[in-house]
Amino acid sequence: MQSLFAGRFKIVKSLFIIFLVLSFITRVILMFKSSGQLSWNILELLKSFSVGMFFDIVACSYFMVPFIFFTIVIPPVIAKSKVYKGLVWFFYSLTVFIWVFNVIAEYFFWDEFEVRFNFIAVDYLIYTTEVIGNIVESYSLPLLLTIVAAVTALIIGRTIKQSIVKDALNDSQSFISRLKTGGILLLPAIFSFLYVTHSWAEISTNAYNKELAKNGMYSLFEAFKNNQLDYDHFYTTVEDQKAFKTLQDLMSDSLIVYDEPGKVNPLYSVKRVGEEKHYNVMFVTVESLSGEFMKYIGGEDGYDMPFLDSLTHEGIFLTNLYANGTRTVRGLEALNLCIPPTPGTSLVRRPGNDHLYSLGEIFKQKGYQNKFIYGGFGYFDNMNTFFSGNGYEIVDRSVFADNEITFANVWGTCDGDSYRRAMKEADKSFAAGKPFLNFIMTTSNHKPYTFPEIGIKLPPNRTGGVRYTDYALEQFIKVAKQKPWFDSTIFVIVADHCGSSAGKSEIPVLKYQIPCVIYAPKIVQPQMIDKLCSQVDIPPTLMAMMNWSYKSTFYGKDIFTMKKEEERAFVGTYQKLGYIQENKLVVLSPQKKITQYKFDRFTGDMKPTSVEPDMQNKVVSLYQTAEHMFIQKLNKVKN
């Protein structure tokens, strides 16, 4: 080991040690941060730390590639020059600074999401304006950078004191010797790139122990590489015709007729008799609205949403509804396309996502004026492109007048401003004699949790975010009641996803539970519906309320007429695809892995069971057909 890192390669050795020490410190910090959820079984912890060290070495081997390369190719005469020494010190210091900064970044990322860096972090690297703004508004960045700089200076000072870089660059090691040593040191990076995957970290049934076994920087690399996953390559499949036949069998009923039964075609017609209604629709998608924020799950303690709690007794309240995923784009995908979550990135962000069978396209066919109303800038997460391509006019922050914005942070205008703009758009449509669909995406219930004054002191945290969200919603409904279009308008209030999706299991089911209230006092009778259902079921239910006939490729069902055997929900991460039915959860994972659990709806406890063949065929068929029909453009609206 000593001879391998001799000569000029002392620099590589020094960086390896620094990286491993910082990674170990990070792992210890995160371990104590999640001490209540972690398995403290000694064997489990040993696996987390030993496998974690393996991933630390893998991650560092990637970082060392440029250092090893230049050590090989730069001759001693250049290496001893002042210019080259200055460049080495600059990149050495910059690398250490990035690693120290990563310790803090991982802590805050874990604090919010309770996982190592993943595809969310990849998105954060893409949308730098919003993310940097969120960091600046949420944390004391000067203080954090000062701490990072101070720790970096201490490390660099010790390196200087030990003369590591100076001695290494003054060494006259021959090119052949450097080539041999460098070739050996490059092998871990080459091997890792070809063979190592995150599946090597699947060392526990406890999700926190598994996350500890990862390295944040390697996880970021893996997420970037796998942000879109080839379903056929990574997941269990069946023959396409069989999969579509299963889909059609599961969806078909007295109202749904497929265009080509038994064929690879997801298109069907919903045929109803009688007069169609053309009620206006205010579709309010609330940022990060967990079911636990309300009394029906959270009880009397915790968060405060008195107004939305009161609406549950005045409208149709879905008490057993689950979000498709853990990101806003997953909620928007489910509520507009009514399909299970596809692996990798959401269809909202993928190319070719225009003119799909969607909520917007169907309402447009019915003569509605559709508007996507968003207080932020809709280029974020490709929302403007998706909605404009699927039947909506875009009303985002870029078209808000200065006097329409009373308060805003990096994510967008406060909910109150967004609701007031939605009112204006509704008034315009009503004046033009057009029914309207206003699809509103809120922003206030998101870190940094800043809001306008409302007469009471709100803390700048999740509690304050939830309270302001409820207050703004109350004012919205109060003003709407004075409008001439109120009596003929249906308000759908639903979350995009939960406030947190972390848990001990690979898919913590209860963390996906969200509320939905359908409010229209002159149209619907108050009732609570306890059927197990999904975000994908809300648009078909809405259109059933208006007695519409239409064509679609939706996977959702009318909740009112849903039979017991049809109750189910889709839940997923960007890699794991889950399906809930009764007290069973089936999870599809990369490497064509399938697991099944028995879970308790009220406690969330899970126990692995054997995979039932019927459940496997059902789940594989549903997810496979959802991906296949998008890739093959089978859910494109034909003109």
N, C-alpha and C positions, 0 to 999 in steps of 0.2 A: 504493500500500500504506500509506504514511504517513498520507494523508488518510482512508483507510478506517478506520484504528484511532485516529483523532484524538478529542479530547474524552473523553467518558465511556467510550468503547470502548478506552481505553488499558488498562483492567483486563483486558479480553478478550485483548488482544495480549500482555500480560504473562503470563497463564496459558497461552496457546498456546505461548509460548517455553519456559516451564518444563516443560510436558508433553512437548514435542518433545525437549528436552535429556534429560529423565529416560528417555524411551522409547529414545533413541539409546544412552544408557549401558547400559540393560537389555539391548539387543540385542548390544552389544559383549561384555558379561559372559557372556551365554549362548553367544555364538559361541566364546569361548575355553573355556567350560565343556565344550563338545562338540567341541573341536578335532579329536579323533581320528576322529569320525564324519562331520564336515562335509566338503562338497566345497569345496576352496580355489581352485577355478577362478575367476579374477578376474571373468569375466562372470557366473558364478553368484552370487558375493558381491555384485556390483553390483545384480543383480536383487533379491536378498534385502533389501538396504538401501534401494533406491529404492521397491520395492513396500511395504516395511515402513514407510517414511515416509508413503506414501499412506494406509496403514491407521492410522498414528498420527494423521494429520490427521482421518481419519474418526472415530476414537474421541474425539478432543478436541472435534470439532464437536458430538457428542452431549452432552458435559459442559458445553459452553458455552451450550446452549439456555436454561437458567434464567437465567444471567448476562445473556445478550442480551435475554431477555424483560423482565427487571426494569429493565435499562438503558433500554429503549424506553418502558415505561409509567410509571416513577417520575419525577415532575417535579423540576426543579432544587431547588425549595424544600424538598422532603423529602430529596433526595439530600444536601443540605448539612447536614442535622440530625445531631446527635450520635448519636441512636438508630440512624438508618439507617447511618451510618458504622461504628458498632459492629457491626451485623449484617453488613455487607459484609466487615469485617475477620475476623469469626468464620467466615463461610463460605469466604472466600478462604483462610484458614489451614487450615481443615478439609479443603478440597479438596487443598491442597498436601500435607498430612499423609497423606491417603489415597493420593496418587500416589507419595510416597516409600515408604510402607508397601508399595505394590504392587510396587516394585522388589525388595524383599526377599522378598515372597510369591511372586513369579514365579520367583525363583532357587530357592527350596525346592521349589516345585511342579515345576519343570524337573528338579531334582536327583532327585526321586522318580519322575516319569513321563516326563521328557525330551520334553515337549510344552508348548505354551502352555496357558493355561486352557481347559478344555473341559467336557463334560457332567459330569465328575467334580467339577469345581469348583462347578458348579451344585448338585450333590447336597450338597457341603460347606456351601453356604449354607443348605440346608434342614435338615440334621442338625447344628445348631450345638453341641449338648451334646457329642457324640462328637468333633467336629472340633476345637473349642476345647480340649477335654481332651487330644486327641492332640497338639496344638501345645504345650500347657503341659508335657506329659510328655516331649516330644521335643526341645524347644529351650528356651533361656534367654530366655523372653519379656520379662522386665524389661530385659535387656540390649538386645534387639532394639528394644523400644519407646523406650528411651533414645536409641539411635542414630537412630531415625526422628525423634524429637522434636528432637534436636540438628541434624540436617540441615534439618528444616523451619524451625527457628529461624534458621539461617543464611540460608535463602532469603527468609524474611519480613523479616529484618534488612536484606538488600540491597534489597528492595522498598521498605521504609520510607526507606532512605537515598536512594533515587532519587525519592522523593515521587510514585510512580506512582499509588497509590490516592488520596492526598490531592489531587493536581492533577486527577485524573479526576472526582472527586465534586464539586469546586468549579467545574467547567465548567458553563456555562449553555447548552449546545447545545439548539437548539429541538426540539420534538417531531417535526416533519416531517423534520428532518435525521436525528434518531435513528431514525425509522421506516424511512427509506430505507437508511441504513447497516445497521441491524439486519436488515432484510429480505434484504440481500445476504449478510450473515454467516450467516444461517440456511439459505441455499441448500445448502451442503455437507451439512448434517445431513439435509435433506429428500431430496436426491438419493441419499445413501447409504442411507437407510432404504428407498427405493423400488427401488434398482437394485444396490447393492453386496452381494456375498455372498462367502463364504470361497473360492469357486472362483477368485476373482481372485488368490488367493495360490498357485495351482497353477503355480508358475514353475520347478519343478525336479523331477527324478526322485529327488533325495535328500530324504528326509523332514525331515532337520534343516534344510536350507536353506529348505524350504517353511515350517517352523514359525518360523524366524527372520523370514520375510517377513510374519508376522502381528503383530498387537498384542494383548497379553494381555487387556486390558479389552474390546476389541472382540470377541475370541474368546469371552469370558464372555457377552457380550450375545447373540452368535450361537447359542451353545450353549443359552442359556435360551430363546431364540425357537424353536429347532429340536429341543428335547429329545424330541419325538415327530414323526416324519416321515410324511407321507402317501405311502405307497409308490407308488400310481398316479400321483401328481403328480411325484415326484422320480426314479423309477427306470423303466428300460425294462420294458415289459410285453408280454404276448401275450394273445390272447383267453382268458378264464377257462376255458372248457371244454377248450381245447387244453392249458392249463397243468396242469389236473387230470388229463388223460389222460396227459401226460408223467410226472407224479408217480406215477400208478398203474402205468404201464409200468416205471418204475424200481424200484418197491417190490415188485411182485407176484412171488411164487414159489409153490412147491408147497404152502406152509403159509399164505400170506396170500391172502385172498379179499376183494375189495372189495364193499361192499354194493350199490353202483351203478356198475359199470364204465362208464367213458367219460363219467360225469356229474360235475357240480360237487359232489362229496361225498368227503371225505377218510377216511371211516370204513371200517374193514376188520376182519375177524376172523382171528385166528391159531388154526388148528385142529390140535391134536396128538392123537395116540392114546396110550393107556397111562396108567399111574397118575401123578397129579400129586404132587409133593413139596411139603411146607410147611416148609422150613427157615426158621429165624430169620435175620434180616439185620441186621447192624451196618453201616450205610452211612456211612463216615467221609469227610467232605469237608474237606480240609485247606487252610487259608488259604495262598494264594500259593506253592504247591509246584511250582516249575519243575522240568522234567526235568533241567536242568543241575546241580541240587543233588545228583544221584545219580551213581554211577559209570558207569552205562550211557551217559551223555552227557558228564558233567563230567570223567570220568577220576579219577585219584588226587588231583588238585589241587582247591583251592577248598573247598567245603562238606563237612560231615561228617554223614552219615546212615547210620551202620553198621547200625542195626537194620533200617531199611526196605530197605537194600541186601540184607541177608540174607534178608528175606522174598521178594525177587524170585526166589529159588531154591527157595522152599518153596510157592509158590502160582502162580497164573496171572498172568503179567506181560505187560502190553501195552506194547511198546517203541516203537510208532509212533502214539501217540494225541495228539490235538490238542484244546485247549480251544476252546469256542465263542467266547469273548470275553475281555475284559480286566478284568471286574468280577465280584465275588462273585455278584451277581444273575444274570449271564449263565450262570455255572456252575450255579446252582440251577435256572434255567429249563431248561437243556439236560438236566440229570440227572433232572428231574421230568416235563417235558413232551415231551422228545425231539424238539425242532423246531430248525430253523436260527434264528440270531439275527435278530429283526425289527429294522428300522431305528428309530433313536431310543432311547427308554428301554425297558428289559426288560419283558416281560409280567408279571414279578413285581411291578412297580410300577404297572402300568396297571389302571384300573377294569375290572370285569367278568371278573376272572381266576379266579373260583371255579368249582368243579364241572367242571373240564376233564378230558379224558382224560389222566391223569397216573399216575405211579408210585404215589402215595398212594391214588388212587381205586381202582386195580386191586387193590392189596394189601388195601384195605378190603373190596372185593367178595369177596376170598378168605378173609375172616374174621380178618384180622390186626389187632393193636393197633399203630397207627402213632403215632410220637411224633417231633416235631421238637425236637431238643435243642441249645440254643444258649446259650453262656455270656454273651452280650451281651443287650441289650434288643431284643426282636424287632420293635419298632415301626420300628427302623432299616431303611431300604430296603423297608418294607412287608412284611417277611418273615412276621410273625405272621398278617397278613390272608391272604396267599397260601397259607401252609401249612394254616391252619385251614379255609380254603375248599376245600382239596383233600385232605381225608381224614386230617389229622394232629391230634393233641392237642399243644398248645404247652407246652414245658418250657423257658422261657428264664430269664434271670437273676432276673426278678421273682418267681419261685417257688422260687428256691434259698434254703434256710435259711441263717442267718448262719454256723452251724457247718459248712456245706458249702463255704464260700468261704475257702480258705486264702490265695489271692493273686488280685488282680484289677487291671486297669488300665482306662482309659476304654473300651476295646473290649469288655471282658468278663472273665469268670473265666479263669484259666489253663487250658490244655488238660487238665491233670491233674484239676482240679475238674470240668470238663465230662464227662470220661470216667468219673469216679466216680459222677456223677449218672446217666449212661447205664447203668452197671452196676445201679444201684438200680432203674431203670425196667425193665430186662431181667428182673431177679429178680422184680419184681411181676407182669409178664406171664407169666413161667414158672409162678409160683405159682398164677396164675389159670387155668392150662391153655391159654393163648392163644399162638399164634405171634406174633412181634413183628417190626416194622420200626422200628428206631431210626435216624433220619436225623440225624447229628451234624454241626454246623458249628463248626469250631475258630476260635480268634482269636489265638493267641500269636505266630504267624509274621507279625506286622504291626507296623509302627512304632507305638509307641515301643520295641518289643522289650524288654519287661521281663518277668521271670519269677521264680518262687520259687527258693530255693536247692536245688541238686541234688547238692551235694558237690564240684562243680568250678566254677571261675570262668568265667562266660559273658559275653562282651562285649555291650553294649547296642546291637547292630546286627544286620544280616541273618544274619551268621554265627552269632551267639548264638541268634537266633530259630529257625534251621534245626536247630541242635543240640538245643535244648530241645524242639522239635516231635518230633524223633526219640526223645528220651528218654521223653517222656510217652506216645508211642505204644507204646514197648516195655513200659512199666509196665502199660498198658491190656491188651495182649495177654497179658502174664504173669499178671495177675489173672484174666482171662477164662478162661484154661486150667484154672483151678481150679473153674469153675462147672459145674453139672450140665447146663447148656444148651449148653456149648461145642461138643461133638461134632456137634451138629445146627445149627450157626450158620455162616453165610457172612459173612466180613468183606470189604467192598469199601472200599479205601483209594484215594482219587483226589483230585486237586487241583480247586479251584474255578476257578483260572486261574493263570497264571505270575506269578513275582515281578516281572517287568518285561516290558513289551510294546513298548519303544522300539526303533527300528532305522532304517536308511537308507531302506528301501522303504516304500511306502504301507501294506502289511501285511507286517511282517517275520515270515515263516512260522515260522522256528525258535523265535521267542520265544513261540509258542503251544504248544510241545511240552510235554506233562505226563506224569507217570507214573500208572499204575493197577495195583494189585495186588489180585487176588481170592484171599483166603486162607481155606481151610477144609480142614485136613489130613485129616479123616476123610471128606471129600466129593469133593475134586478132586485130580487128579494135577498136580504141578508141571510147568509148561511156559512157554516164552516164545513170544509171538505177535507177529510183526513186521508184521502187516497194517496198512495205513493205515486208521485209524478215528477216530471222533469221540466226544465225551462222550455224544451222543445214542444211541450204540450200546450203552452199558453196561446200561441197564435191560432192553432186549429180550434181551440176552445172559444176564442174571441170571435172567429168567423162563424162558428156554430151558433153563437148568440145572435148573430145577424142573419142566420139561415142562408148562408152563401153556398152556391155551387161554384166549384173552381177546379183547376188542374194544378197539381203540384208533385213534388218529390219529397214531401215532408215525412219525417219519422214520428211526428207528434200525433196525439189522439185528442179528441174532445173529452175533457176530463169529466164532464157531466154524465156522459154515456159510457165511460170507460168501465169495462168489466174487471172483476177481481183478478183474473188471470192475465189481464193486459197491464196491470199496474207494474211499473218499473221505473228506473232512473239511470241516466248516464252520468258518470263522474270520471274525471281524468286529470292527469298531469300531462306534460308535453311528451312523456314516454309511456306512462302506465295508463291503460284504458280500462275503466271499471264499469260494471253493470250490476245494479242492485235489483233484486226481485225477492219479495217476501223478506226473509231474514238471511238471504244469501248474497254474497258479493263475489263476483268473478272478476279477476284482473288479468288482462293481457299485457305482457311485457316483451321488450326486445329479447333477442335470442330465442324467439318462438316459445316463450315460457307462458304457462297458464297456471294460475292458482285460484283456489276457491276457499272462501271463509264462511263461517256462520257468525253473524253478528247480532248484537242486542241493540235495537233501535234507540233505547233510552240511555244506556250506559256507554255504548260504542265499543264494548268488549268484543274481541274477535278471536275465533279459534279456527285454525286451518282444518279443512276437510278434504276428502277426495273430490276430484273434479267430476261432476256428473256429465255424461256424454251429451245429453239433451241441452244442458246449459251451455256447454262448450260450443256446440253447433250454433246455437242461437246467438251467443255473444260474438263469436268469430264472424258469422254471417252479417250481423248488423254493422260492425265496425269495418269489415272488409268492403261491403257494398258502398258505405259512405265515402270511403277513400276512392274506390274504383270509379264511382259515377262522376266525381269531380275531375279525376285525371282524364277520363274518357269523354268529358263534357256532356254527360248524359243528363245533368240537371240544368243545362242551358235552356232558356226560353227560346222556342223556335218562332221566328217571325213569320 
